[in-house]
């Protein structure tokens, strides 16, 4: 690993550190960097750190010309790259930016004011606007909260409805967090490959700092062929198209593995917050069984996966072929729930049957606690 220091000669510490992460992909990163440079916040109040695994004459020259810290690494995990940026950062607050996303020009000024004026604020999240690389490929529907959420203390966190948690950390480029929280948990961050936005949320949730979400838009979230949004959000018209996508992509399994690692690494934190534990277990089982069961030909079990989506996601986010059949999904799940365990064991084997029942239990529990 090697890095190029900021060469502006100033000893003044920046308040915000923008960390831009890139792996292999070169075509968007200059746009991301320029969006971080084109800010209404005074440049002396923030720094930009780029962590990437490649060299490129044009990109590296632009980074050097604009006094940006350039870290070159052969580390693969996303968490390891974030950790390198955090270790190098000098700011009080870290704002993350994916290489294919863009900041609004007033983003850092708002982040600066939010944290500067509230010493108890540890985690800030905002909404984003989709940026379509190919507008003709169809629109995506995202679940974003349209009201402010403020969890100021442990009591408010424990009372929080787990059905909103997913919208409090979606899109890592919408997250800003106090650097001290990250420094405390660097060992747990370094090995992460998936679900890092969830890790940042959990770290903040289990701390004494407050969590705030506001429904203002400060980031462009780019939609293109190589990112992961389409797994949950593309409106496939038929089961065959949706099933083929899942069979040919590894992301669903990686995402479930990411949720599982969160559960393992933060077991002690999750014990303190039953709603948070319920949520991450739910995500793990949801994605895991979606992946495994879509690859099978058991229509009844696929129905379970669809129904779980109805429980967890807003119905309008479901693919069209599921969106119009919630009653059918409900009928299938109700039928399966009432089958004797022995039949499940005969049909699917002991281990699968046991995990299906665990999965269903989390579904019922999640809905009972207010999940939508």
Residue frames as qw, qx, qy, qz and C-alpha x, y, z in Angstrom:
[[0.000, 0.888, 0.461, 0.000, 0.00, 0.00, 0.00],
 [0.405, -0.046, -0.003, 0.913, 1.18, 3.50, -0.72],
 [0.048, 0.862, 0.500, -0.072, -0.40, 6.90, -0.47],
 [0.355, 0.386, 0.088, 0.847, 0.12, 10.43, -1.61],
 [0.210, -0.519, -0.529, 0.637, -0.40, 13.04, 1.10],
 [0.132, 0.928, 0.341, 0.075, -2.43, 16.19, 0.73],
 [0.634, 0.056, 0.014, 0.771, 0.15, 18.73, -0.34],
 [0.028, 0.867, 0.270, 0.417, -1.60, 22.00, 0.42],
 [0.412, 0.301, -0.411, 0.756, 0.77, 22.66, 3.33],
 [0.423, -0.574, 0.024, -0.701, -2.03, 23.58, 5.71],
 [0.183, 0.102, -0.870, 0.445, -1.87, 22.42, 9.32],
 [0.518, -0.050, 0.232, -0.822, -5.54, 23.19, 9.87],
 [0.223, 0.075, 0.971, -0.050, -7.48, 20.03, 10.56],
 [0.364, -0.166, -0.529, -0.749, -10.46, 19.46, 8.29],
 [0.520, -0.101, 0.512, -0.676, -13.78, 18.80, 9.99],
 [0.877, 0.260, 0.233, -0.331, -15.19, 16.42, 7.36],
 [0.205, -0.405, 0.812, 0.365, -13.31, 13.61, 5.63],
 [0.801, 0.380, -0.034, -0.461, -14.80, 12.37, 2.37],
 [0.404, -0.328, 0.835, 0.177, -13.71, 8.81, 1.62],
 [0.720, 0.453, -0.195, -0.488, -14.22, 7.58, -1.94],
 [0.598, -0.249, 0.761, 0.051, -13.81, 3.84, -2.53],
 [0.689, 0.526, -0.273, -0.418, -13.19, 2.23, -5.93],
 [0.620, -0.256, 0.733, 0.112, -12.36, -1.34, -6.95],
 [0.502, 0.150, 0.720, 0.455, -11.35, -1.98, -10.58],
 [0.284, 0.783, 0.532, 0.154, -14.00, 0.40, -11.94],
 [0.404, -0.192, 0.075, 0.891, -12.51, 3.56, -13.48],
 [0.145, 0.471, 0.541, 0.682, -15.24, 5.12, -15.59],
 [0.278, -0.820, -0.421, -0.270, -17.12, 6.99, -12.85],
 [0.630, -0.458, -0.326, 0.535, -14.56, 7.94, -10.25],
 [0.286, 0.099, 0.060, 0.951, -13.55, 11.32, -11.70],
 [0.299, -0.561, -0.395, -0.664, -17.20, 12.40, -11.66],
 [0.664, -0.601, -0.435, 0.100, -17.46, 11.35, -8.02],
 [0.563, -0.230, -0.163, 0.777, -14.30, 13.25, -7.10],
 [0.090, 0.301, 0.219, 0.924, -15.45, 16.38, -8.94],
 [0.450, -0.653, -0.450, -0.410, -18.78, 16.28, -7.10],
 [0.676, -0.550, -0.321, 0.371, -16.87, 16.24, -3.82],
 [0.437, -0.058, 0.031, 0.897, -14.74, 19.17, -4.96],
 [0.093, -0.395, -0.349, -0.845, -17.67, 21.22, -6.23],
 [0.398, -0.561, -0.692, 0.216, -19.07, 22.01, -2.78],
 [0.112, -0.863, -0.122, -0.478, -20.44, 25.15, -1.13],
 [0.724, -0.667, -0.003, 0.174, -18.48, 24.25, 2.01],
 [0.064, 0.897, -0.435, -0.049, -15.10, 25.95, 2.24],
 [0.833, 0.329, -0.440, 0.066, -12.40, 23.58, 1.00],
 [0.145, 0.505, -0.670, 0.524, -10.32, 24.11, 4.12],
 [0.601, -0.268, 0.435, -0.614, -13.07, 22.48, 6.19],
 [0.937, 0.057, 0.290, -0.188, -12.97, 19.12, 4.46],
 [0.113, -0.527, 0.773, 0.334, -10.53, 16.70, 2.89],
 [0.877, 0.291, -0.110, -0.367, -10.96, 14.05, 0.21],
 [0.357, -0.436, 0.823, 0.069, -9.38, 10.61, 0.42],
 [0.799, 0.334, -0.293, -0.406, -9.51, 8.16, -2.47],
 [0.502, -0.349, 0.790, -0.039, -8.89, 4.47, -1.81],
 [0.805, 0.458, -0.119, -0.358, -8.56, 2.28, -4.91],
 [0.811, -0.235, 0.506, 0.178, -6.80, -0.80, -6.23],
 [0.710, 0.473, 0.337, 0.398, -5.59, 0.57, -9.55],
 [0.264, -0.515, 0.152, 0.801, -3.33, 3.21, -11.03],
 [0.460, 0.692, 0.490, 0.266, -4.39, 5.45, -13.89],
 [0.434, 0.057, 0.046, 0.898, -2.39, 8.39, -15.23],
 [0.125, -0.532, -0.310, -0.778, -5.38, 10.67, -15.84],
 [0.616, -0.670, -0.375, -0.178, -7.10, 9.89, -12.56],
 [0.721, -0.384, -0.220, 0.534, -3.92, 10.04, -10.47],
 [0.330, 0.216, 0.075, 0.916, -2.86, 13.35, -12.04],
 [0.302, -0.634, -0.313, -0.640, -6.26, 14.87, -11.28],
 [0.722, -0.595, -0.341, 0.099, -6.05, 13.65, -7.69],
 [0.636, -0.179, -0.115, 0.742, -2.57, 15.12, -7.25],
 [0.157, 0.389, 0.196, 0.886, -3.50, 18.45, -8.86],
 [0.430, -0.624, -0.253, -0.601, -6.40, 18.87, -6.44],
 [0.065, -0.455, 0.654, -0.601, -4.54, 18.06, -3.21],
 [0.873, -0.198, -0.061, -0.441, -6.42, 14.82, -2.60],
 [0.426, -0.459, 0.774, -0.093, -5.04, 11.92, -0.58],
 [0.767, 0.336, -0.417, -0.354, -4.51, 8.97, -2.91],
 [0.536, -0.386, 0.731, -0.171, -4.28, 5.50, -1.34],
 [0.673, 0.336, -0.569, -0.333, -3.40, 2.57, -3.57],
 [0.509, -0.326, 0.732, -0.314, -4.03, -0.88, -2.10],
 [0.398, 0.131, -0.836, -0.355, -4.34, -4.48, -3.18],
 [0.221, 0.119, 0.820, -0.514, -6.78, -5.26, -0.38],
 [0.145, -0.266, -0.778, -0.550, -10.05, -6.61, -1.76],
 [0.183, -0.602, -0.753, 0.192, -12.69, -6.35, 1.00],
 [0.009, -0.773, -0.246, -0.585, -14.69, -3.14, 0.96],
 [0.597, -0.789, -0.142, 0.012, -14.37, -2.92, 4.73],
 [0.744, -0.245, 0.080, 0.616, -10.59, -3.04, 4.50],
 [0.342, 0.449, 0.243, 0.789, -10.59, -0.12, 2.06],
 [0.305, -0.837, -0.232, -0.392, -12.91, 1.90, 4.27],
 [0.741, -0.606, -0.085, 0.276, -10.65, 1.16, 7.24],
 [0.627, 0.068, 0.122, 0.767, -7.61, 2.47, 5.35],
 [0.065, 0.643, 0.244, 0.723, -9.45, 5.68, 4.60],
 [0.548, -0.789, -0.216, -0.174, -10.64, 6.05, 8.19],
 [0.775, -0.384, -0.041, 0.501, -7.12, 5.52, 9.56],
 [0.471, 0.196, 0.180, 0.841, -5.80, 8.22, 7.24],
 [0.090, -0.785, -0.400, -0.464, -8.66, 10.64, 7.84],
 [0.292, 0.053, -0.410, 0.863, -8.13, 13.70, 10.01],
 [0.332, -0.382, -0.198, -0.840, -11.71, 14.91, 10.17],
 [0.360, -0.090, 0.656, -0.658, -14.20, 14.61, 13.00],
 [0.735, 0.333, 0.385, -0.448, -16.84, 13.27, 10.61],
 [0.238, -0.172, 0.826, 0.481, -16.54, 10.76, 7.77],
 [0.660, 0.478, 0.144, -0.561, -18.79, 11.00, 4.70],
 [0.531, -0.084, 0.783, 0.312, -18.58, 8.02, 2.38],
 [0.527, 0.610, -0.118, -0.580, -18.99, 8.19, -1.39],
 [0.807, 0.138, 0.548, 0.172, -19.15, 5.24, -3.76],
 [0.300, -0.288, 0.481, 0.772, -17.12, 5.79, -6.91],
 [0.084, 0.344, 0.735, 0.578, -20.26, 5.64, -9.07],
 [0.139, -0.808, -0.562, 0.112, -22.35, 8.09, -6.98],
 [0.264, 0.477, 0.035, 0.838, -22.35, 11.88, -6.78],
 [0.205, -0.473, -0.528, 0.675, -22.78, 14.47, -4.02],
 [0.099, 0.904, 0.358, 0.211, -25.13, 17.41, -4.36],
 [0.405, 0.550, -0.192, 0.705, -23.14, 20.65, -4.18],
 [0.334, -0.650, 0.218, -0.647, -24.57, 21.60, -0.75],
 [0.869, -0.226, -0.439, -0.025, -24.12, 18.16, 0.84],
 [0.645, 0.004, -0.462, 0.609, -20.95, 18.77, 2.85],
 [0.070, -0.375, 0.180, -0.907, -22.11, 22.18, 4.08],
 [0.722, -0.401, -0.168, -0.538, -25.23, 20.56, 5.51],
 [0.867, -0.137, -0.432, 0.206, -23.22, 17.70, 7.01],
 [0.394, 0.253, -0.380, 0.798, -20.78, 20.15, 8.57],
 [0.312, -0.402, 0.115, -0.853, -23.58, 22.19, 10.17],
 [0.826, -0.324, -0.326, -0.327, -25.50, 19.15, 11.41],
 [0.826, -0.138, -0.411, 0.360, -22.56, 17.65, 13.28],
 [0.307, 0.304, -0.281, 0.857, -21.00, 20.95, 14.33],
 [0.367, -0.398, 0.068, -0.838, -24.22, 22.10, 15.96],
 [0.877, -0.308, -0.012, -0.370, -25.04, 18.77, 17.64],
 [0.026, 0.598, -0.786, 0.152, -22.18, 17.18, 19.58],
 [0.610, -0.094, 0.716, -0.326, -24.41, 14.20, 20.39],
 [0.802, 0.485, -0.032, -0.348, -25.03, 13.33, 16.76],
 [0.522, -0.413, 0.709, 0.234, -23.14, 10.22, 15.71],
 [0.339, 0.148, 0.835, 0.407, -24.85, 9.10, 12.51],
 [0.365, 0.544, 0.107, -0.748, -26.69, 11.07, 9.84],
 [0.352, 0.174, 0.838, 0.378, -28.54, 9.59, 6.86],
 [0.346, 0.487, 0.039, -0.801, -30.48, 11.27, 4.06],
 [0.766, 0.452, 0.437, -0.132, -32.39, 10.33, 0.93],
 [0.310, -0.321, 0.595, 0.669, -31.00, 10.10, -2.59],
 [0.609, 0.584, 0.019, -0.537, -32.07, 10.65, -6.15],
 [0.819, 0.104, 0.511, 0.238, -31.63, 7.88, -8.77],
 [0.152, 0.720, -0.405, -0.542, -29.31, 8.77, -11.64],
 [0.876, 0.253, 0.406, -0.062, -30.09, 6.51, -14.59],
 [0.291, -0.431, 0.618, 0.589, -27.23, 5.69, -16.90],
 [0.054, -0.112, -0.800, -0.588, -29.73, 4.23, -19.34],
 [0.393, 0.107, 0.341, -0.847, -33.15, 5.89, -18.75],
 [0.655, 0.156, -0.411, -0.614, -34.77, 3.67, -21.33],
 [0.368, 0.115, -0.918, 0.087, -34.11, 0.50, -19.32],
 [0.548, -0.564, -0.587, -0.193, -36.98, 1.18, -16.91],
 [0.211, -0.697, 0.270, -0.630, -37.46, 2.93, -13.59],
 [0.492, -0.056, -0.789, 0.364, -36.56, 1.59, -10.18],
 [0.490, -0.715, -0.186, -0.464, -38.63, 2.01, -7.04],
 [0.416, 0.209, -0.644, 0.607, -36.84, 2.64, -3.75],
 [0.522, -0.709, -0.475, -0.001, -38.13, 2.61, -0.20],
 [0.337, 0.245, -0.279, 0.865, -37.10, 5.93, 1.32],
 [0.222, -0.617, -0.626, 0.422, -38.54, 7.48, 4.46],
 [0.139, 0.622, 0.295, 0.712, -40.33, 10.75, 3.83],
 [0.444, -0.851, -0.086, -0.266, -40.31, 11.94, 7.43],
 [0.125, 0.674, -0.598, 0.414, -37.57, 12.75, 9.90],
 [0.885, -0.327, -0.331, 0.033, -36.42, 10.04, 12.32],
 [0.081, 0.693, -0.512, 0.502, -34.37, 10.91, 15.39],
 [0.868, -0.335, -0.361, 0.070, -33.22, 8.25, 17.85],
 [0.018, 0.845, -0.300, 0.442, -31.55, 10.30, 20.55],
 [0.323, -0.522, 0.691, -0.382, -30.99, 7.78, 23.33],
 [0.020, 0.117, -0.993, -0.010, -31.14, 4.09, 24.24],
 [0.388, 0.354, 0.689, -0.500, -34.81, 4.20, 25.17],
 [0.531, 0.607, -0.057, -0.589, -35.81, 5.66, 21.80],
 [0.267, 0.445, -0.799, -0.304, -33.61, 3.16, 20.00],
 [0.130, 0.023, 0.976, -0.175, -35.16, 0.20, 21.82],
 [0.431, 0.497, 0.540, -0.524, -38.65, 1.47, 21.01],
 [0.256, 0.490, -0.437, -0.709, -37.90, 2.04, 17.33],
 [0.865, 0.294, 0.266, -0.307, -39.96, 0.04, 14.86],
 [0.541, -0.306, 0.659, 0.423, -37.63, -2.42, 13.06],
 [0.602, 0.585, 0.525, 0.142, -39.60, -2.01, 9.84],
 [0.231, 0.972, -0.025, -0.036, -37.86, 1.34, 9.25],
 [0.601, -0.601, 0.381, 0.364, -34.29, 0.20, 9.90],
 [0.697, 0.229, 0.492, 0.470, -33.54, -0.71, 6.29],
 [0.283, 0.846, 0.262, 0.369, -34.37, 2.83, 5.19],
 [0.368, -0.919, 0.103, 0.098, -32.01, 4.30, 7.79],
 [0.476, -0.565, 0.534, 0.411, -28.88, 2.97, 6.13],
 [0.747, 0.476, 0.431, 0.173, -29.71, 2.30, 2.48],
 [0.525, 0.766, -0.002, 0.370, -26.99, 3.65, 0.15],
 [0.712, -0.345, -0.164, 0.589, -23.58, 4.08, 1.76],
 [0.322, 0.297, 0.131, 0.889, -23.15, 7.44, -0.04],
 [0.334, -0.706, -0.272, -0.562, -26.00, 8.79, 2.09],
 [0.767, -0.546, -0.286, 0.178, -24.21, 8.04, 5.35],
 [0.219, 0.682, -0.392, 0.578, -22.07, 10.34, 7.48],
 [0.828, -0.469, -0.301, 0.055, -20.68, 9.13, 10.81],
 [0.285, -0.892, 0.343, -0.071, -18.36, 10.35, 13.53],
 [0.579, 0.527, -0.612, 0.106, -14.87, 9.01, 12.93],
 [0.227, -0.446, 0.732, -0.462, -14.42, 8.08, 16.60],
 [0.843, 0.018, 0.336, -0.421, -17.18, 5.46, 16.25],
 [0.850, 0.464, -0.243, -0.058, -15.36, 3.89, 13.32],
 [0.217, 0.631, -0.675, 0.315, -11.97, 3.91, 15.02],
 [0.548, -0.327, 0.617, -0.460, -13.43, 1.92, 17.94],
 [0.849, 0.157, 0.446, -0.237, -14.69, -0.80, 15.59],
 [0.334, 0.680, -0.539, -0.370, -12.03, -0.97, 12.88],
 [0.177, -0.247, 0.951, 0.059, -11.26, -4.68, 13.45],
 [0.482, 0.384, 0.745, -0.254, -14.92, -5.52, 12.84],
 [0.464, 0.760, 0.020, -0.454, -15.10, -3.28, 9.79],
 [0.035, -0.620, 0.668, 0.411, -11.96, -4.49, 8.03],
 [0.265, -0.052, 0.944, 0.191, -13.17, -7.94, 7.01],
 [0.493, 0.527, 0.518, -0.459, -16.55, -6.84, 5.70],
 [0.217, -0.003, 0.687, 0.693, -17.36, -7.38, 2.02],
 [0.202, -0.495, -0.618, -0.576, -21.13, -6.92, 1.97],
 [0.455, -0.731, -0.504, -0.072, -23.59, -5.04, 4.13],
 [0.465, 0.016, -0.289, 0.837, -21.12, -2.35, 5.20],
 [0.219, -0.451, -0.102, -0.859, -23.87, 0.25, 5.30],
 [0.747, -0.496, -0.364, -0.251, -25.68, -1.99, 7.78],
 [0.723, -0.154, -0.385, 0.553, -22.50, -2.31, 9.84],
 [0.178, 0.262, -0.129, 0.940, -22.14, 1.47, 10.07],
 [0.508, -0.496, -0.227, -0.667, -25.75, 1.75, 11.16],
 [0.825, -0.385, -0.411, 0.037, -25.35, -0.95, 13.80],
 [0.562, 0.037, -0.343, 0.751, -22.16, 0.59, 15.17],
 [0.080, -0.328, 0.059, -0.939, -23.97, 3.89, 15.63],
 [0.657, -0.444, -0.369, -0.486, -27.15, 2.29, 16.96],
 [0.820, -0.342, -0.409, 0.208, -25.28, 0.49, 19.73],
 [0.417, 0.168, -0.279, 0.848, -23.35, 3.62, 20.74],
 [0.138, -0.597, -0.527, 0.589, -24.41, 6.46, 23.02],
 [0.003, -0.216, 0.266, 0.939, -24.61, 8.83, 20.04],
 [0.548, 0.477, 0.411, -0.551, -27.86, 9.72, 18.34],
 [0.342, 0.149, 0.769, 0.520, -29.05, 8.61, 14.91],
 [0.319, 0.602, 0.201, -0.704, -30.85, 11.01, 12.59],
 [0.363, 0.273, 0.721, 0.523, -32.47, 10.51, 9.20],
 [0.234, 0.583, 0.153, -0.763, -33.88, 13.42, 7.22],
 [0.645, 0.476, 0.591, 0.087, -35.87, 13.14, 3.98],
 [0.209, 0.871, -0.200, -0.397, -33.72, 15.66, 2.12],
 [0.905, 0.347, 0.140, 0.205, -31.91, 14.59, -1.04],
 [0.195, -0.883, 0.356, 0.234, -28.15, 15.18, -1.02],
 [0.358, -0.368, 0.795, 0.324, -26.80, 12.38, -3.20],
 [0.710, 0.388, -0.325, -0.489, -27.25, 10.97, -6.69],
 [0.653, -0.209, 0.727, -0.039, -27.38, 7.17, -6.68],
 [0.334, 0.461, -0.590, -0.572, -26.28, 5.88, -10.06],
 [0.832, 0.135, 0.480, -0.244, -28.24, 3.02, -11.64],
 [0.394, 0.613, -0.588, -0.350, -26.21, 1.00, -14.14],
 [0.870, 0.132, -0.417, -0.228, -25.62, -2.56, -15.24],
 [0.607, 0.225, -0.668, 0.366, -22.90, -3.43, -12.74],
 [0.177, -0.316, 0.560, -0.745, -24.42, -2.31, -9.46],
 [0.076, -0.096, -0.975, 0.183, -26.67, -4.34, -7.20],
 [0.367, 0.115, 0.284, -0.879, -29.90, -2.40, -7.05],
 [0.568, 0.097, -0.504, -0.643, -31.70, -4.49, -9.57],
 [0.232, -0.019, -0.963, 0.134, -31.89, -7.56, -7.37],
 [0.031, 0.440, 0.750, -0.492, -34.68, -6.17, -5.21],
 [0.150, 0.584, 0.209, -0.770, -35.88, -3.24, -7.24],
 [0.134, 0.185, -0.628, -0.744, -36.15, -4.07, -10.90],
 [0.661, 0.214, 0.350, -0.629, -39.73, -4.67, -12.03],
 [0.027, -0.127, 0.922, 0.364, -39.45, -7.98, -13.82],
 [0.605, 0.038, -0.165, -0.778, -42.66, -8.91, -15.58],
 [0.909, -0.039, -0.307, -0.277, -42.52, -12.66, -15.07],
 [0.786, -0.545, 0.292, -0.017, -41.13, -15.25, -12.71],
 [0.912, 0.227, 0.111, 0.323, -38.86, -16.81, -15.32],
 [0.385, 0.750, -0.143, 0.518, -36.92, -13.60, -15.89],
 [0.406, -0.780, 0.296, -0.374, -36.60, -12.93, -12.17],
 [0.927, -0.291, 0.237, 0.013, -35.59, -16.50, -11.36],
 [0.821, 0.407, -0.002, 0.399, -32.94, -16.56, -14.09],
 [0.105, 0.836, -0.255, 0.474, -31.41, -13.37, -12.71],
 [0.635, -0.643, 0.348, -0.251, -31.09, -14.86, -9.23],
 [0.974, -0.015, 0.183, 0.132, -29.62, -18.09, -10.56],
 [0.722, 0.490, 0.012, 0.488, -26.95, -16.24, -12.54],
 [0.065, 0.772, -0.243, 0.584, -25.84, -13.74, -9.92],
 [0.607, -0.088, -0.651, 0.447, -23.92, -14.27, -6.69],
 [0.040, -0.414, 0.233, -0.879, -24.98, -11.05, -4.99],
 [0.701, -0.476, -0.169, -0.503, -28.06, -12.45, -3.17],
 [0.887, -0.218, -0.342, 0.222, -25.91, -15.08, -1.48],
 [0.469, 0.233, -0.296, 0.799, -23.16, -12.55, -0.72],
 [0.276, -0.523, 0.031, -0.806, -25.73, -10.21, 0.77],
 [0.833, -0.451, -0.210, -0.242, -27.08, -12.93, 3.06],
 [0.797, -0.018, -0.332, 0.504, -23.51, -13.81, 4.04],
 [0.175, 0.431, -0.187, 0.865, -22.96, -10.15, 4.87],
 [0.571, -0.545, -0.047, -0.612, -26.02, -10.06, 7.10],
 [0.916, -0.269, -0.290, 0.068, -24.88, -13.27, 8.79],
 [0.609, 0.180, -0.321, 0.703, -21.41, -11.81, 9.48],
 [0.173, -0.542, 0.110, -0.815, -23.06, -8.77, 11.03],
 [0.800, -0.466, -0.162, -0.341, -25.03, -11.06, 13.33],
 [0.890, -0.109, -0.284, 0.339, -21.86, -12.93, 14.34],
 [0.461, 0.315, -0.234, 0.796, -19.53, -9.96, 14.74],
 [0.173, -0.367, 0.178, -0.896, -22.00, -7.81, 16.68],
 [0.533, -0.351, -0.766, -0.078, -23.70, -10.51, 18.72],
 [0.331, -0.337, -0.560, 0.681, -23.14, -8.64, 22.00],
 [0.112, 0.085, -0.041, -0.989, -24.57, -5.41, 20.57],
 [0.457, -0.196, -0.606, -0.621, -27.60, -7.20, 19.20],
 [0.412, -0.334, -0.807, 0.260, -28.33, -8.75, 22.59],
 [0.101, -0.294, -0.384, 0.869, -28.98, -5.26, 23.95],
 [0.395, 0.314, -0.071, -0.860, -31.51, -4.37, 21.27],
 [0.531, 0.198, 0.820, -0.080, -34.11, -7.03, 20.52],
 [0.549, 0.743, 0.219, -0.315, -35.61, -5.00, 17.69],
 [0.212, 0.769, -0.532, -0.286, -32.23, -4.65, 15.99],
 [0.309, -0.254, 0.915, 0.050, -31.43, -8.34, 16.47],
 [0.596, 0.438, 0.634, -0.226, -34.80, -9.28, 15.03],
 [0.460, 0.809, -0.074, -0.359, -34.23, -7.04, 12.03],
 [0.126, 0.657, -0.704, -0.240, -30.79, -8.37, 11.05],
 [0.405, -0.031, 0.913, -0.044, -31.84, -11.98, 11.57],
 [0.593, 0.593, 0.438, -0.322, -34.83, -11.26, 9.39],
 [0.371, 0.790, -0.342, -0.349, -32.67, -9.80, 6.63],
 [0.144, -0.441, 0.875, 0.136, -30.36, -12.79, 6.77],
 [0.466, 0.196, 0.857, -0.098, -33.11, -15.34, 6.44],
 [0.517, 0.715, 0.215, -0.418, -34.99, -13.27, 3.89],
 [0.340, 0.744, -0.473, -0.326, -32.12, -12.97, 1.46],
 [0.204, -0.346, 0.914, 0.054, -30.70, -16.40, 2.13],
 [0.503, 0.282, 0.803, -0.150, -33.92, -18.20, 1.47],
 [0.509, 0.748, 0.026, -0.426, -34.78, -15.97, -1.46],
 [0.184, 0.651, -0.681, -0.281, -31.50, -17.06, -3.03],
 [0.215, -0.182, 0.959, -0.015, -31.68, -20.74, -2.17],
 [0.484, 0.381, 0.729, -0.298, -35.35, -21.23, -2.88],
 [0.498, 0.708, -0.088, -0.493, -35.48, -19.32, -6.15],
 [0.159, 0.519, -0.793, -0.278, -32.89, -21.77, -7.40],
 [0.299, 0.078, 0.943, -0.121, -35.19, -24.70, -6.63],
 [0.249, -0.179, -0.647, -0.699, -38.31, -25.71, -8.48],
 [0.177, -0.445, -0.825, 0.301, -40.49, -25.88, -5.39],
 [0.062, -0.571, -0.331, -0.749, -43.23, -23.38, -6.21],
 [0.558, -0.726, -0.397, -0.067, -44.63, -23.58, -2.68],
 [0.639, -0.446, -0.120, 0.615, -41.31, -22.61, -1.15],
 [0.282, 0.260, 0.234, 0.893, -40.87, -19.83, -3.68],
 [0.296, -0.729, -0.432, -0.441, -44.21, -18.61, -2.41],
 [0.630, -0.634, -0.268, 0.360, -42.67, -18.36, 1.06],
 [0.495, -0.106, 0.098, 0.857, -39.90, -16.17, -0.29],
 [0.013, 0.496, 0.393, 0.774, -42.39, -13.90, -2.04],
 [0.463, -0.757, -0.428, -0.171, -44.56, -13.61, 1.03],
 [0.624, -0.462, -0.173, 0.606, -41.57, -12.69, 3.15],
 [0.288, 0.166, 0.218, 0.918, -40.93, -9.85, 0.74],
 [0.251, -0.671, -0.448, -0.534, -44.50, -8.68, 1.22],
 [0.614, -0.680, -0.338, 0.216, -43.89, -8.62, 4.98],
 [0.593, -0.395, 0.007, 0.702, -40.60, -6.81, 4.79],
 [0.216, -0.025, 0.326, 0.920, -40.78, -4.54, 1.77],
 [0.412, 0.437, 0.174, -0.780, -43.41, -2.11, 0.70],
 [0.711, 0.329, 0.622, -0.020, -45.58, -4.01, -1.76],
 [0.493, 0.851, 0.004, -0.182, -44.90, -1.52, -4.55],
 [0.077, -0.737, 0.642, 0.195, -41.23, -2.56, -4.53],
 [0.693, -0.035, 0.720, 0.022, -42.03, -6.13, -5.48],
 [0.071, -0.100, 0.739, 0.663, -41.67, -7.35, -9.06],
 [0.520, 0.047, -0.176, -0.834, -44.88, -6.99, -11.03],
 [0.628, -0.041, -0.726, -0.278, -45.53, -10.71, -11.15],
 [0.371, -0.231, -0.771, 0.464, -45.54, -10.81, -7.34],
 [0.070, 0.023, 0.221, -0.972, -47.00, -7.38, -6.69],
 [0.553, -0.062, -0.267, -0.787, -50.37, -8.37, -8.10],
 [0.760, -0.144, -0.605, -0.189, -50.63, -11.65, -6.23],
 [0.076, -0.449, 0.645, -0.613, -50.17, -10.97, -2.50],
 [0.781, -0.176, 0.242, -0.548, -53.22, -13.05, -1.60],
 [0.918, 0.229, -0.319, -0.049, -51.83, -16.05, -3.42],
 [0.393, 0.450, -0.633, 0.492, -48.56, -15.70, -1.56],
 [0.402, -0.363, 0.485, -0.687, -50.45, -15.39, 1.71],
 [0.918, -0.023, -0.014, -0.396, -52.45, -18.52, 0.94],
 [0.793, 0.326, -0.485, 0.172, -49.31, -20.50, 0.19],
 [0.159, 0.438, -0.638, 0.613, -47.51, -19.40, 3.33],
 [0.618, -0.278, 0.337, -0.654, -50.54, -20.11, 5.52],
 [0.949, 0.089, -0.204, -0.222, -50.81, -23.57, 4.04],
 [0.649, 0.368, -0.564, 0.354, -47.15, -24.34, 4.66],
 [0.158, -0.484, 0.531, -0.678, -47.20, -22.98, 8.22],
 [0.755, -0.202, 0.300, -0.547, -49.89, -25.47, 9.16],
 [0.833, 0.243, -0.492, -0.061, -48.14, -28.51, 7.70],
 [0.837, -0.536, 0.089, 0.064, -46.79, -30.83, 10.37],
 [0.141, -0.810, 0.538, 0.184, -43.04, -30.57, 10.85],
 [0.670, -0.134, 0.715, 0.151, -42.62, -34.19, 9.86],
 [0.665, 0.649, 0.363, 0.072, -43.92, -33.44, 6.36],
 [0.169, 0.950, -0.258, -0.049, -41.39, -30.62, 5.98],
 [0.449, -0.562, 0.682, 0.128, -38.64, -33.01, 7.06],
 [0.734, 0.218, 0.632, 0.119, -39.75, -35.61, 4.53],
 [0.533, 0.817, 0.214, 0.054, -39.96, -33.05, 1.73],
 [0.261, 0.912, -0.227, 0.220, -36.83, -31.01, 2.38],
 [0.675, 0.173, -0.533, 0.480, -34.65, -32.87, 4.86],
 [0.538, -0.624, -0.464, 0.326, -34.14, -32.25, 8.56],
 [0.398, -0.283, -0.054, 0.871, -31.79, -29.27, 8.36],
 [0.016, -0.244, -0.402, -0.883, -33.74, -27.41, 5.69],
 [0.407, -0.618, -0.619, -0.265, -37.03, -28.07, 7.48],
 [0.505, -0.563, -0.386, 0.528, -35.61, -26.73, 10.74],
 [0.261, -0.175, 0.098, 0.944, -34.32, -23.58, 9.07],
 [0.146, -0.432, -0.561, -0.691, -37.60, -23.02, 7.26],
 [0.458, -0.689, -0.562, 0.010, -39.44, -23.10, 10.56],
 [0.444, -0.450, -0.166, 0.757, -36.94, -20.68, 12.08],
 [0.140, 0.106, 0.368, 0.913, -37.37, -18.45, 9.05],
 [0.284, -0.580, -0.602, -0.471, -41.15, -18.49, 9.41],
 [0.493, -0.632, -0.475, 0.363, -40.91, -17.74, 13.10],
 [0.310, -0.284, 0.015, 0.907, -38.91, -14.60, 12.38],
 [0.048, -0.327, -0.529, -0.782, -41.46, -13.60, 9.75],
 [0.411, -0.667, -0.597, -0.173, -44.35, -13.88, 12.18],
 [0.513, -0.556, -0.303, 0.579, -42.42, -12.19, 14.99],
 [0.267, -0.036, 0.200, 0.942, -41.32, -9.36, 12.74],
 [0.186, -0.481, -0.522, -0.680, -44.88, -8.65, 11.63],
 [0.502, -0.656, -0.553, 0.108, -46.15, -8.88, 15.21],
 [0.457, -0.481, -0.156, 0.731, -43.68, -6.17, 16.20],
 [0.184, 0.816, 0.141, -0.529, -44.94, -3.84, 13.54],
 [0.283, -0.235, 0.661, 0.654, -43.12, -4.86, 10.34],
 [0.559, 0.510, 0.048, -0.653, -44.88, -3.95, 7.13]]
